[in-house]
């Protein structure tokens, strides 16, 4: 009985502490598409996702124009028009079905996003900045500094 209670508690805590996993939706690319470091064609290309590749859609800007997407270990932004979604056993155009699929609407903050996913990447505009003997700080693409 004690093991069952511990398992139930562990499962509950896992679900509560990992909301991002529960809200991601299954999707597919409509063609070869560039995954970018931000929601604009002005941002660097992280990788090119091949046509029909499965992706996880973690969230989108209001209006579904750009979506925070996960593909093969990469995290970045794909234009919503180049995504399809899995919905009720069918593959459907993502933008048309986005409200039904359940993908959350998110707000993009370049510094926070880049500091979380892109520090150390060769195309990151700022190098890692180390301040003091046990303090690691990073500079975001727009100049802010965050320390851990």
URURVEN-V659170 format. One line per field, one symbol per residue. psi: psi as a letter, one per 40 degrees, with the letter a starting at -180 (. if undefined). burial: b if it has 9 or more other ideal C-beta (glycine too) atoms within 8 Angstrom, else e. A space follows every 10 residues. Layout:
psi->???
burial->???
//
This chain:
psi->dddddddddd ddddddefdd ddeiihiiie ahihhieigi eeiihdihhi heihihhdii ihefdihhih hfeihahhhd eeiiihhfei hihdddeddd dfhihihhhd ddddddeehe ideheiihhh hidfhhiihi eeeihhi.
burial->eeeeeeeeee eeeeeeeeee eebbbbbbbb eebbbbbbbe eebebbbebe eebebbbbbb beebbbbbbe beebebbbbb ebbbbbbeee ebebbebbee bebeebebeb bebbbeebbe eeebebebbe eeeebebbbb beeebbee
//
